[in-house]
Amino acid sequence: MKKIFCLVCFFSALFSLKSIADVPEGAIPFVFDGHLYLQSTLNDTIPVTLIYDTGADFLYLDEDYLKLNHLQNAFGRKGKATMGGAGNGEPERIDIFIDPITVHCGAREYQNEITPIIKLRDLLGRHTDGLLGNTHLLMNPLEINFSESYLRQLKEPLLAEQLDNYVKLDARFEDNRIDVKATLQIDDENSLEGWFRMDLGCGSTIILTNETASAFNFMDVPKAYFRTQAGGIGGGSEEVTIRAAKFCMVDTLENIVIDYSLNEKGALSSDRPYIGIIGNEIWSLYDIVLDPVSSSVWVKRNENQGTYAQSSVTHMVTGDRTDICGGWIVNGLYKGGVAEQAGIEIGDIIVAINNRPVKEIPGKSNEKVWNFREKLHIPFKNPTVKSFPILCLLVNRLFDPTISHIVRSLLFPKNLWKGRVYVDMESGPRTIGKDAARRHTPFRFVFECMIHIIRRKTRG
C-alpha cells in the first residue's frame, strides 16, 4: 500500500493549496493539470485519483494502478468485454469488474455496475488511477468551476440571475455525450462550422477528425507530423499539427495551435457525428454549467490566459512512468523535430536532466523543466553510452519538417533576438548576431540540452 500512500500525500499537498473557503459546501475539489484530477475513494477504504472525462461513461480503472497496489482481485468477479477508443486500431479485448464498486467523490456516492480495466497510465502518466464519466457526474446540472477548481452537482438548474454573466452555447446532449457548435478558421481559404465534441479527457486544444480534415486543402499550410504509441484505447495515433487563425465558440481565440487526425480507425477517424473534439486547453478558459435536462451549456470567460497559442517546445511528448521504470517514457515524436534528429526514439526512458533524476521533478508538468534560459550540458546516453546534444526550442512556434527553413509567417518577434543563439536550419547550428539574424530568415533560438535516457522496447 506504499504506492497509494505516496500518491495520496502528493495530491493532498496539491489540494491543500486551495482554501477550503473557495469551495462551496457539497462541491468536489479538483486539481487541474491538463486534466481534472479528483481525489476519491472506492468501496469506502481505497484511495484513488480519478480524471473527469466527458468522453467516458462511468468508472474505468488503470491496469498498473491495480497491479502496483495489489488490487487486481479487490473488487470482486471479473469478466471480458470489447472496447474501442481514440487510438488508430481495432477495439480491444479487456478485463472488467462485474461486481458493483462504490465511488465516493466529495460528499457524493455513486454505484458503478461495470468497471473496465484499461491502460490509462500509458497515456496519462503515473498520477492517473482511473476515469469517471458522465453517467455519475452528469445525472443533474453540473457546475465546472476552473476559477476555483471545483465541480458541483446542482439539485436544480441555476436561476437566470445566477447565469447573468454566462453565455449559452448552441449545444446538444446525445448518447451521454455533449456537442457544441463552433466556428474554426484555418486561413483565408479554409474555414468550417459545425458540432464539436466536448472532451474533458483531452488535454489538447482542438483535434479535427480525419474525415473533416480530408475535405480541406492544407497543402500550403505549415504543418508538423506527430505520431504516438499512446493514442488511447485502440493503440497508437498519427496527427498533424497546424496553426489556425481563429476559433469562435463564444468569444474569438486567435493564432491557435490545433491538430487534425490521420487515423483511419477509432474516435477521430470518419463517420462521426462531430467534426472534431475540444479539449481542456480551450475549456479551462471558461467556468461552465452543464444542464442535461434542458440540453444547455453555459460558459463564462475566466482569468486564465491559456496556452492555446503555444506549440511544442521539445518536439516530443513524455509520460511520467516513474511508478514502473524510474523515468519519463517518450510516447510521441514530431517527424523531423529536434528530438528525433538527436536520436530519441519512441519508447526511450528519460531518467535524468542536468544530472537531476526526473523522479525528483514533482507533478505531471514535465514540460516546464525544459524551459531553461542558458546553455546546458547533460549526459545523453543510449545503451552504448554514446553522448550527443539535443537541441530544444525555447520559442513556441510551429516548424515544417518537410522543408529546411522556418516559414516567414511564424518567425518570432525581433525583440527576442538580442543576445540570443540562433540556428540556421539549412547550414546547421551556429551562433549569429542580431544583424545577421535579420538577414537569415531560416533561424530559431535554441539551447543545448543533453539528457540521460535508457533505450527500451515498446511495451505490448
TILUM-991191 format. One record per residue (C-alpha): residue number from 1; y, x, z. Coordinates in Angstrom, 2 decimals, m for minus. Example, Ala and Ser with C-alpha at 12.3 -4.5 7.8 and 13.67 -1.06 7.14 Angstrom:
BEGIN
+-----+---------+---------+---------+
! pos !       y !       x !       z !
+-----+---------+---------+---------+
!   1 !   m4.50 !   12.30 !    7.80 !
!   2 !   m1.06 !   13.67 !    7.14 !
+-----+---------+---------+---------+
***
This chain:
BEGIN
+-----+---------+---------+---------+
! pos !       y !       x !       z !
+-----+---------+---------+---------+
!   1 !    0.00 !    0.00 !    0.00 !
!   2 !    2.26 !    3.07 !   m0.05 !
!   3 !    3.50 !    2.37 !   m3.56 !
!   4 !    4.51 !   m1.17 !   m2.62 !
!   5 !    6.39 !    0.12 !    0.42 !
!   6 !    8.33 !    2.67 !   m1.66 !
!   7 !    9.26 !    0.02 !   m4.23 !
!   8 !   10.42 !   m2.40 !   m1.58 !
!   9 !   12.57 !    0.32 !    0.02 !
!  10 !   14.12 !    1.14 !   m3.35 !
!  11 !   15.09 !   m2.42 !   m4.14 !
!  12 !   16.04 !   m3.21 !   m0.54 !
!  13 !   18.62 !   m0.44 !   m0.80 !
!  14 !   19.94 !   m1.90 !   m4.02 !
!  15 !   20.11 !   m5.43 !   m2.66 !
!  16 !   21.86 !   m4.21 !    0.49 !
!  17 !   24.77 !   m3.02 !   m1.62 !
!  18 !   25.66 !   m6.62 !   m2.27 !
!  19 !   27.33 !   m8.53 !    0.52 !
!  20 !   25.31 !  m11.50 !    1.71 !
!  21 !   28.55 !  m13.46 !    1.80 !
!  22 !   28.76 !  m13.18 !   m2.00 !
!  23 !   25.52 !  m15.11 !   m2.46 !
!  24 !   25.61 !  m18.89 !   m1.85 !
!  25 !   23.07 !  m20.41 !    0.51 !
!  26 !   19.75 !  m21.02 !   m1.22 !
!  27 !   20.56 !  m18.67 !   m4.11 !
!  28 !   18.24 !  m15.92 !   m5.35 !
!  29 !   19.95 !  m12.48 !   m5.42 !
!  30 !   19.11 !  m10.12 !   m8.25 !
!  31 !   19.78 !   m6.52 !   m9.23 !
!  32 !   20.98 !   m6.24 !  m12.81 !
!  33 !   19.97 !   m3.03 !  m14.58 !
!  34 !   19.40 !   m4.15 !  m18.14 !
!  35 !   17.24 !   m6.94 !  m16.73 !
!  36 !   17.47 !   m9.34 !  m13.79 !
!  37 !   15.24 !   m7.94 !  m11.01 !
!  38 !   14.20 !  m10.46 !   m8.35 !
!  39 !   12.61 !   m9.35 !   m5.07 !
!  40 !    9.83 !  m11.87 !   m4.45 !
!  41 !    6.59 !  m12.43 !   m2.53 !
!  42 !    3.16 !  m13.53 !   m3.73 !
!  43 !    0.88 !  m15.61 !   m1.51 !
!  44 !    3.28 !  m15.14 !    1.45 !
!  45 !    2.49 !  m11.45 !    2.09 !
!  46 !    2.50 !   m9.35 !   m1.09 !
!  47 !    5.90 !   m7.98 !   m2.20 !
!  48 !    6.61 !   m7.97 !   m5.91 !
!  49 !    9.61 !   m7.23 !   m8.14 !
!  50 !    9.90 !   m9.74 !  m10.97 !
!  51 !   12.15 !   m9.95 !  m14.01 !
!  52 !   13.52 !  m13.33 !  m15.03 !
!  53 !   12.66 !  m13.79 !  m18.70 !
!  54 !   13.87 !  m16.88 !  m20.58 !
!  55 !   11.45 !  m15.89 !  m23.35 !
!  56 !    8.49 !  m16.43 !  m21.00 !
!  57 !    6.85 !  m19.49 !  m19.47 !
!  58 !    5.51 !  m18.77 !  m15.99 !
!  59 !    4.32 !  m15.81 !  m13.87 !
!  60 !    2.96 !  m12.65 !  m15.52 !
!  61 !    1.78 !   m9.59 !  m13.59 !
!  62 !    1.66 !   m5.96 !  m14.68 !
!  63 !   m1.71 !   m4.26 !  m15.04 !
!  64 !   m0.63 !   m0.97 !  m13.43 !
!  65 !    1.11 !   m2.74 !  m10.54 !
!  66 !   m2.21 !   m4.35 !   m9.68 !
!  67 !   m4.24 !   m1.15 !  m10.09 !
!  68 !   m1.92 !    1.18 !   m8.17 !
!  69 !   m1.70 !   m1.24 !   m5.25 !
!  70 !   m5.41 !   m2.17 !   m5.28 !
!  71 !   m4.65 !   m5.79 !   m6.10 !
!  72 !   m7.00 !   m6.26 !   m9.06 !
!  73 !   m9.02 !   m8.84 !   m7.13 !
!  74 !   m6.36 !  m10.04 !   m4.68 !
!  75 !   m5.57 !  m13.27 !   m6.47 !
!  76 !   m8.98 !  m14.85 !   m6.97 !
!  77 !  m11.02 !  m15.58 !  m10.05 !
!  78 !  m10.33 !  m14.09 !  m13.47 !
!  79 !  m10.76 !  m15.32 !  m17.00 !
!  80 !   m9.78 !  m14.33 !  m20.52 !
!  81 !   m7.04 !  m15.54 !  m22.86 !
!  82 !   m5.40 !  m14.58 !  m26.16 !
!  83 !   m1.69 !  m13.84 !  m26.10 !
!  84 !    0.88 !  m12.85 !  m28.73 !
!  85 !    4.34 !  m11.39 !  m28.31 !
!  86 !    7.18 !   m9.41 !  m29.88 !
!  87 !    5.06 !   m6.44 !  m31.00 !
!  88 !    4.04 !   m5.88 !  m34.62 !
!  89 !    0.38 !   m6.66 !  m34.10 !
!  90 !   m2.19 !   m9.37 !  m33.68 !
!  91 !   m2.43 !  m11.45 !  m30.49 !
!  92 !   m4.29 !   m9.54 !  m27.79 !
!  93 !   m7.19 !  m10.50 !  m25.58 !
!  94 !   m6.07 !  m10.20 !  m21.96 !
!  95 !   m7.28 !  m10.90 !  m18.42 !
!  96 !   m5.81 !  m13.82 !  m16.49 !
!  97 !   m5.99 !  m15.04 !  m12.91 !
!  98 !   m7.18 !  m18.64 !  m13.00 !
!  99 !   m6.64 !  m19.42 !   m9.30 !
! 100 !   m3.14 !  m20.56 !   m8.26 !
! 101 !   m0.68 !  m17.98 !   m6.93 !
! 102 !    2.23 !  m18.93 !   m4.67 !
! 103 !    5.53 !  m17.29 !   m5.60 !
! 104 !    8.42 !  m17.08 !   m3.11 !
! 105 !   11.84 !  m16.30 !   m4.64 !
! 106 !   14.65 !  m16.53 !   m2.13 !
! 107 !   14.18 !  m19.84 !   m0.37 !
! 108 !   12.24 !  m21.27 !   m3.33 !
! 109 !    8.47 !  m21.61 !   m3.59 !
! 110 !    6.52 !  m22.08 !   m6.82 !
! 111 !    2.85 !  m22.66 !   m7.53 !
! 112 !    1.71 !  m20.73 !  m10.57 !
! 113 !   m1.52 !  m22.04 !  m12.09 !
! 114 !   m2.50 !  m19.40 !  m14.68 !
! 115 !   m1.29 !  m15.79 !  m14.42 !
! 116 !   m1.71 !  m13.41 !  m17.40 !
! 117 !   m2.16 !   m9.69 !  m16.69 !
! 118 !   m0.25 !   m7.59 !  m19.22 !
! 119 !    1.12 !   m4.05 !  m19.70 !
! 120 !    4.71 !   m4.63 !  m18.70 !
! 121 !    5.50 !   m1.20 !  m17.27 !
! 122 !    4.68 !    0.47 !  m20.58 !
! 123 !    7.66 !   m1.44 !  m21.95 !
! 124 !    9.99 !   m1.84 !  m18.95 !
! 125 !    9.18 !    1.04 !  m16.60 !
! 126 !    7.78 !    1.51 !  m13.12 !
! 127 !   10.05 !   m0.93 !  m11.26 !
! 128 !    8.70 !   m3.96 !  m13.10 !
! 129 !    5.78 !   m5.67 !  m11.38 !
! 130 !    5.90 !   m8.91 !  m13.33 !
! 131 !    7.86 !  m11.60 !  m15.15 !
! 132 !    8.94 !  m15.06 !  m14.08 !
! 133 !    9.71 !  m17.57 !  m16.81 !
! 134 !   11.37 !  m20.91 !  m17.38 !
! 135 !    8.60 !  m23.16 !  m16.10 !
! 136 !    9.54 !  m22.33 !  m12.50 !
! 137 !   13.18 !  m21.29 !  m12.59 !
! 138 !   14.42 !  m23.86 !  m15.10 !
! 139 !   12.99 !  m27.02 !  m13.55 !
! 140 !   16.57 !  m28.01 !  m12.62 !
! 141 !   20.02 !  m26.88 !  m13.72 !
! 142 !   20.29 !  m23.13 !  m13.13 !
! 143 !   23.36 !  m21.02 !  m12.44 !
! 144 !   23.09 !  m17.38 !  m13.56 !
! 145 !   26.00 !  m15.55 !  m11.98 !
! 146 !   26.30 !  m12.00 !  m13.31 !
! 147 !   29.60 !  m11.51 !  m11.45 !
! 148 !   27.97 !  m11.87 !   m8.03 !
! 149 !   24.34 !  m11.12 !   m9.04 !
! 150 !   22.51 !  m14.29 !   m8.10 !
! 151 !   20.52 !  m17.18 !   m9.54 !
! 152 !   20.98 !  m20.63 !   m8.05 !
! 153 !   18.87 !  m23.67 !   m8.81 !
! 154 !   21.04 !  m26.76 !   m8.58 !
! 155 !   19.82 !  m30.13 !   m7.34 !
! 156 !   22.08 !  m31.84 !   m9.88 !
! 157 !   24.39 !  m30.77 !  m12.70 !
! 158 !   27.75 !  m29.28 !  m11.76 !
! 159 !   30.71 !  m31.64 !  m11.76 !
! 160 !   33.28 !  m31.48 !  m14.52 !
! 161 !   35.86 !  m29.82 !  m12.26 !
! 162 !   33.30 !  m27.14 !  m11.33 !
! 163 !   32.92 !  m26.34 !  m15.03 !
! 164 !   36.66 !  m26.21 !  m15.61 !
! 165 !   36.73 !  m22.60 !  m16.82 !
! 166 !   33.42 !  m22.76 !  m18.68 !
! 167 !   32.85 !  m23.32 !  m22.39 !
! 168 !   29.97 !  m25.49 !  m23.56 !
! 169 !   27.87 !  m23.89 !  m26.30 !
! 170 !   26.07 !  m25.69 !  m29.08 !
! 171 !   22.54 !  m25.46 !  m27.66 !
! 172 !   19.04 !  m26.88 !  m27.84 !
! 173 !   16.11 !  m26.79 !  m25.42 !
! 174 !   12.71 !  m26.94 !  m27.12 !
! 175 !    9.20 !  m25.83 !  m26.10 !
! 176 !   10.50 !  m24.30 !  m22.85 !
! 177 !   12.95 !  m22.08 !  m24.75 !
! 178 !   16.72 !  m22.09 !  m25.22 !
! 179 !   18.59 !  m21.59 !  m28.51 !
! 180 !   22.35 !  m21.37 !  m29.04 !
! 181 !   24.36 !  m21.45 !  m32.22 !
! 182 !   26.46 !  m18.40 !  m33.07 !
! 183 !   28.05 !  m16.55 !  m35.99 !
! 184 !   27.40 !  m12.92 !  m36.94 !
! 185 !   29.40 !  m10.94 !  m39.49 !
! 186 !   27.92 !   m7.61 !  m40.53 !
! 187 !   30.62 !   m6.71 !  m43.06 !
! 188 !   32.67 !   m8.41 !  m45.77 !
! 189 !   29.54 !   m9.19 !  m47.77 !
! 190 !   27.04 !  m10.15 !  m45.07 !
! 191 !   27.53 !  m12.94 !  m42.53 !
! 192 !   25.38 !  m15.70 !  m41.11 !
! 193 !   25.49 !  m18.66 !  m38.75 !
! 194 !   22.54 !  m20.27 !  m37.05 !
! 195 !   20.33 !  m20.58 !  m33.99 !
! 196 !   19.75 !  m17.52 !  m31.80 !
! 197 !   17.16 !  m17.48 !  m29.02 !
! 198 !   18.37 !  m16.74 !  m25.51 !
! 199 !   16.17 !  m13.89 !  m24.25 !
! 200 !   16.96 !  m12.56 !  m20.77 !
! 201 !   13.80 !  m10.48 !  m21.06 !
! 202 !   15.50 !   m8.39 !  m23.75 !
! 203 !   17.84 !   m5.59 !  m22.67 !
! 204 !   19.49 !   m5.22 !  m26.09 !
! 205 !   22.39 !   m6.95 !  m27.84 !
! 206 !   21.08 !   m8.86 !  m30.86 !
! 207 !   17.88 !   m8.44 !  m32.84 !
! 208 !   17.54 !  m10.27 !  m36.15 !
! 209 !   14.12 !  m11.35 !  m37.36 !
! 210 !   12.57 !   m9.65 !  m40.37 !
! 211 !   12.91 !  m12.84 !  m42.38 !
! 212 !   16.63 !  m13.13 !  m41.58 !
! 213 !   17.36 !   m9.51 !  m42.48 !
! 214 !   15.42 !   m9.77 !  m45.73 !
! 215 !   17.91 !  m12.31 !  m47.02 !
! 216 !   20.80 !   m9.83 !  m46.88 !
! 217 !   21.82 !   m6.74 !  m48.79 !
! 218 !   22.02 !   m3.95 !  m46.23 !
! 219 !   21.64 !   m1.15 !  m48.77 !
! 220 !   25.18 !    0.18 !  m48.27 !
! 221 !   25.29 !   m0.47 !  m44.53 !
! 222 !   24.97 !    2.71 !  m42.38 !
! 223 !   21.69 !    2.48 !  m40.51 !
! 224 !   19.25 !    4.28 !  m38.25 !
! 225 !   15.49 !    3.63 !  m38.31 !
! 226 !   13.74 !    3.23 !  m34.98 !
! 227 !   10.07 !    2.98 !  m34.05 !
! 228 !    8.47 !    2.47 !  m30.68 !
! 229 !    4.99 !    2.32 !  m29.23 !
! 230 !    6.20 !   m0.22 !  m26.64 !
! 231 !    7.38 !   m3.21 !  m28.64 !
! 232 !    5.95 !   m5.77 !  m26.26 !
! 233 !    2.75 !   m7.78 !  m26.37 !
! 234 !    1.21 !   m7.01 !  m29.74 !
! 235 !    1.85 !   m3.26 !  m29.72 !
! 236 !    4.47 !   m1.12 !  m31.42 !
! 237 !    7.58 !   m2.19 !  m33.27 !
! 238 !    9.92 !   m0.97 !  m36.01 !
! 239 !   13.61 !   m1.78 !  m36.18 !
! 240 !   16.77 !   m0.73 !  m37.96 !
! 241 !   19.99 !   m0.24 !  m36.01 !
! 242 !   23.26 !   m1.13 !  m37.70 !
! 243 !   26.81 !   m1.93 !  m36.65 !
! 244 !   28.18 !   m5.47 !  m37.07 !
! 245 !   31.87 !   m6.22 !  m37.47 !
! 246 !   31.95 !   m9.40 !  m35.37 !
! 247 !   29.76 !  m11.68 !  m33.27 !
! 248 !   31.05 !  m15.03 !  m32.06 !
! 249 !   29.20 !  m17.25 !  m29.60 !
! 250 !   32.18 !  m18.35 !  m27.50 !
! 251 !   34.68 !  m15.53 !  m27.95 !
! 252 !   34.60 !  m12.78 !  m30.57 !
! 253 !   32.96 !   m9.42 !  m29.90 !
! 254 !   33.80 !   m6.66 !  m32.39 !
! 255 !   32.10 !   m3.47 !  m33.56 !
! 256 !   28.78 !   m4.43 !  m32.02 !
! 257 !   25.55 !   m2.42 !  m32.35 !
! 258 !   22.64 !   m4.66 !  m33.34 !
! 259 !   19.11 !   m4.32 !  m34.68 !
! 260 !   17.00 !   m6.06 !  m37.26 !
! 261 !   13.23 !   m6.11 !  m37.15 !
! 262 !   10.87 !   m4.69 !  m39.77 !
! 263 !    7.86 !   m6.30 !  m38.07 !
! 264 !    5.56 !   m8.37 !  m40.23 !
! 265 !    3.90 !   m9.95 !  m37.20 !
! 266 !    5.00 !  m11.18 !  m33.82 !
! 267 !    8.05 !  m12.99 !  m32.47 !
! 268 !   10.52 !  m11.08 !  m34.66 !
! 269 !    8.74 !  m11.42 !  m37.99 !
! 270 !    9.11 !  m14.66 !  m40.00 !
! 271 !    8.62 !  m18.42 !  m39.81 !
! 272 !   10.58 !  m18.62 !  m36.56 !
! 273 !   12.90 !  m21.47 !  m35.52 !
! 274 !   15.67 !  m18.93 !  m34.87 !
! 275 !   17.38 !  m16.19 !  m36.89 !
! 276 !   17.44 !  m13.67 !  m34.06 !
! 277 !   17.49 !  m13.16 !  m30.31 !
! 278 !   20.40 !  m12.47 !  m27.97 !
! 279 !   19.69 !  m10.05 !  m25.12 !
! 280 !   21.29 !   m9.07 !  m21.84 !
! 281 !   23.90 !   m6.70 !  m23.25 !
! 282 !   25.55 !   m9.90 !  m24.50 !
! 283 !   24.59 !  m12.42 !  m21.82 !
! 284 !   25.73 !  m10.15 !  m18.97 !
! 285 !   29.31 !  m10.57 !  m20.22 !
! 286 !   29.21 !  m14.18 !  m19.02 !
! 287 !   28.44 !  m16.31 !  m16.00 !
! 288 !   26.09 !  m19.04 !  m17.19 !
! 289 !   24.95 !  m22.54 !  m16.27 !
! 290 !   21.79 !  m23.86 !  m17.95 !
! 291 !   21.11 !  m27.60 !  m17.79 !
! 292 !   17.73 !  m28.55 !  m19.27 !
! 293 !   18.32 !  m32.24 !  m18.52 !
! 294 !   21.28 !  m32.52 !  m20.88 !
! 295 !   20.24 !  m29.53 !  m23.06 !
! 296 !   23.52 !  m27.82 !  m22.19 !
! 297 !   24.54 !  m24.17 !  m21.91 !
! 298 !   27.88 !  m23.42 !  m20.26 !
! 299 !   29.38 !  m19.91 !  m20.19 !
! 300 !   32.44 !  m18.25 !  m18.65 !
! 301 !   33.51 !  m14.72 !  m19.52 !
! 302 !   33.36 !  m12.39 !  m16.53 !
! 303 !   34.94 !   m8.98 !  m15.91 !
! 304 !   32.06 !   m6.96 !  m17.35 !
! 305 !   33.34 !   m4.93 !  m20.30 !
! 306 !   29.85 !   m4.35 !  m21.63 !
! 307 !   28.19 !   m1.60 !  m23.64 !
! 308 !   27.53 !   m3.60 !  m26.79 !
! 309 !   29.53 !   m1.15 !  m28.95 !
! 310 !   27.61 !    1.93 !  m27.79 !
! 311 !   24.79 !    3.38 !  m29.85 !
! 312 !   22.05 !    5.75 !  m28.74 !
! 313 !   23.08 !    8.99 !  m27.05 !
! 314 !   19.76 !   10.82 !  m27.27 !
! 315 !   18.16 !    9.12 !  m30.30 !
! 316 !   15.10 !    8.38 !  m28.20 !
! 317 !   14.01 !    5.75 !  m25.68 !
! 318 !   12.18 !    6.68 !  m22.50 !
! 319 !   10.38 !    4.66 !  m19.87 !
! 320 !   10.19 !    5.69 !  m16.22 !
! 321 !    6.47 !    6.10 !  m15.51 !
! 322 !    6.74 !    8.39 !  m12.50 !
! 323 !    4.28 !    5.98 !  m10.90 !
! 324 !    1.40 !    7.25 !  m13.06 !
! 325 !    2.37 !   10.55 !  m14.68 !
! 326 !    5.30 !   12.08 !  m12.80 !
! 327 !    7.76 !   11.68 !  m15.66 !
! 328 !    9.50 !    9.58 !  m18.27 !
! 329 !    7.38 !    8.69 !  m21.29 !
! 330 !    9.07 !    8.87 !  m24.68 !
! 331 !    8.41 !    5.38 !  m26.02 !
! 332 !   10.58 !    5.40 !  m29.14 !
! 333 !   12.43 !    7.66 !  m31.57 !
! 334 !   15.12 !    7.33 !  m34.22 !
! 335 !   13.94 !    8.72 !  m37.55 !
! 336 !   15.70 !   11.99 !  m38.29 !
! 337 !   17.54 !   11.87 !  m34.98 !
! 338 !   18.28 !   14.87 !  m32.81 !
! 339 !   15.30 !   14.23 !  m30.52 !
! 340 !   12.85 !   14.06 !  m33.41 !
! 341 !   14.40 !   17.15 !  m35.03 !
! 342 !   13.92 !   19.01 !  m31.77 !
! 343 !   10.19 !   18.31 !  m31.93 !
! 344 !    9.92 !   15.48 !  m29.41 !
! 345 !    7.12 !   13.06 !  m30.19 !
! 346 !    6.37 !    9.54 !  m29.04 !
! 347 !    4.09 !    9.82 !  m26.02 !
! 348 !    5.65 !   13.01 !  m24.66 !
! 349 !    6.38 !   13.03 !  m20.93 !
! 350 !    9.73 !   14.39 !  m19.75 !
! 351 !    9.19 !   15.84 !  m16.28 !
! 352 !   12.44 !   17.76 !  m15.66 !
! 353 !   16.01 !   18.03 !  m16.91 !
! 354 !   18.16 !   21.02 !  m15.96 !
! 355 !   15.34 !   22.07 !  m13.62 !
! 356 !   15.70 !   18.77 !  m11.80 !
! 357 !   12.45 !   16.75 !  m11.67 !
! 358 !   13.02 !   13.32 !  m13.12 !
! 359 !   11.25 !   11.87 !  m10.06 !
! 360 !   14.43 !   12.71 !   m8.16 !
! 361 !   16.63 !   10.67 !  m10.50 !
! 362 !   16.89 !    7.21 !   m8.91 !
! 363 !   16.75 !    3.88 !  m10.58 !
! 364 !   16.00 !    2.80 !  m14.09 !
! 365 !   19.18 !    4.00 !  m15.80 !
! 366 !   17.69 !    7.20 !  m17.19 !
! 367 !   20.28 !    7.37 !  m19.97 !
! 368 !   23.05 !    8.27 !  m17.50 !
! 369 !   21.53 !   11.69 !  m16.87 !
! 370 !   22.21 !   12.72 !  m20.47 !
! 371 !   25.97 !   12.32 !  m20.19 !
! 372 !   26.68 !   15.95 !  m19.35 !
! 373 !   30.08 !   17.46 !  m20.24 !
! 374 !   29.02 !   21.08 !  m20.63 !
! 375 !   26.50 !   23.31 !  m22.38 !
! 376 !   23.19 !   23.23 !  m20.53 !
! 377 !   20.10 !   25.40 !  m20.69 !
! 378 !   17.00 !   23.57 !  m19.60 !
! 379 !   13.41 !   24.62 !  m20.34 !
! 380 !   11.83 !   22.51 !  m23.07 !
! 381 !    8.11 !   23.17 !  m23.24 !
! 382 !    5.13 !   21.81 !  m25.06 !
! 383 !    1.56 !   22.87 !  m24.19 !
! 384 !    2.12 !   26.22 !  m25.94 !
! 385 !    5.16 !   26.86 !  m23.69 !
! 386 !    7.41 !   27.17 !  m26.71 !
! 387 !   11.11 !   26.66 !  m25.89 !
! 388 !   13.84 !   25.37 !  m28.16 !
! 389 !   17.02 !   23.28 !  m27.78 !
! 390 !   17.52 !   19.58 !  m28.34 !
! 391 !   20.99 !   18.54 !  m29.45 !
! 392 !   22.16 !   15.30 !  m27.84 !
! 393 !   25.15 !   13.24 !  m28.92 !
! 394 !   27.95 !   12.62 !  m26.45 !
! 395 !   29.80 !   10.26 !  m28.77 !
! 396 !   28.26 !    6.84 !  m29.24 !
! 397 !   28.34 !    6.47 !  m32.99 !
! 398 !   25.62 !    5.48 !  m35.41 !
! 399 !   24.26 !    8.01 !  m37.83 !
! 400 !   22.39 !    7.62 !  m41.07 !
! 401 !   19.28 !    9.82 !  m41.03 !
! 402 !   18.76 !    9.39 !  m44.76 !
! 403 !   21.90 !   11.40 !  m45.58 !
! 404 !   23.22 !   14.72 !  m44.29 !
! 405 !   26.61 !   13.59 !  m43.07 !
! 406 !   28.23 !   11.04 !  m40.83 !
! 407 !   29.75 !    8.05 !  m42.54 !
! 408 !   33.56 !    8.26 !  m42.58 !
! 409 !   33.97 !    4.79 !  m41.09 !
! 410 !   32.04 !    5.84 !  m37.99 !
! 411 !   33.92 !    9.05 !  m37.17 !
! 412 !   35.15 !    9.25 !  m33.62 !
! 413 !   38.87 !    9.33 !  m32.70 !
! 414 !   40.85 !   12.55 !  m33.19 !
! 415 !   41.82 !   12.70 !  m29.52 !
! 416 !   38.24 !   13.72 !  m28.76 !
! 417 !   38.40 !   16.82 !  m30.96 !
! 418 !   40.35 !   19.34 !  m28.92 !
! 419 !   38.33 !   21.99 !  m27.13 !
! 420 !   35.01 !   20.50 !  m28.14 !
! 421 !   31.97 !   21.74 !  m30.05 !
! 422 !   31.07 !   20.06 !  m33.32 !
! 423 !   28.12 !   20.09 !  m35.66 !
! 424 !   28.29 !   20.14 !  m39.43 !
! 425 !   25.17 !   18.18 !  m40.41 !
! 426 !   24.98 !   19.96 !  m43.78 !
! 427 !   25.16 !   23.54 !  m42.56 !
! 428 !   23.68 !   23.10 !  m39.08 !
! 429 !   25.06 !   23.55 !  m35.57 !
! 430 !   28.16 !   25.72 !  m35.26 !
! 431 !   31.45 !   25.78 !  m33.39 !
! 432 !   34.54 !   24.86 !  m35.38 !
! 433 !   38.16 !   24.47 !  m34.31 !
! 434 !   40.35 !   21.41 !  m34.24 !
! 435 !   41.98 !   22.09 !  m37.61 !
! 436 !   38.68 !   22.90 !  m39.24 !
! 437 !   37.21 !   19.74 !  m37.80 !
! 438 !   39.77 !   17.69 !  m39.66 !
! 439 !   38.68 !   19.33 !  m42.94 !
! 440 !   34.99 !   18.77 !  m42.24 !
! 441 !   34.16 !   15.09 !  m42.20 !
! 442 !   30.42 !   15.58 !  m41.56 !
! 443 !   30.58 !   16.64 !  m37.93 !
! 444 !   29.85 !   15.32 !  m34.49 !
! 445 !   30.25 !   16.51 !  m30.92 !
! 446 !   27.07 !   17.77 !  m29.28 !
! 447 !   25.88 !   19.70 !  m26.29 !
! 448 !   22.82 !   21.87 !  m25.99 !
! 449 !   20.23 !   20.49 !  m23.62 !
! 450 !   16.70 !   21.76 !  m23.14 !
! 451 !   14.16 !   19.65 !  m21.32 !
! 452 !   10.72 !   20.25 !  m19.90 !
! 453 !    8.08 !   17.99 !  m21.38 !
! 454 !    4.32 !   17.62 !  m21.42 !
! 455 !    2.63 !   16.66 !  m24.67 !
! 456 !    0.24 !   13.78 !  m24.23 !
! 457 !   m1.88 !   11.39 !  m26.23 !
! 458 !   m0.67 !    7.81 !  m26.53 !
! 459 !   m2.39 !    5.53 !  m24.05 !
! 460 !   m4.59 !    2.88 !  m25.51 !
+-----+---------+---------+---------+
***
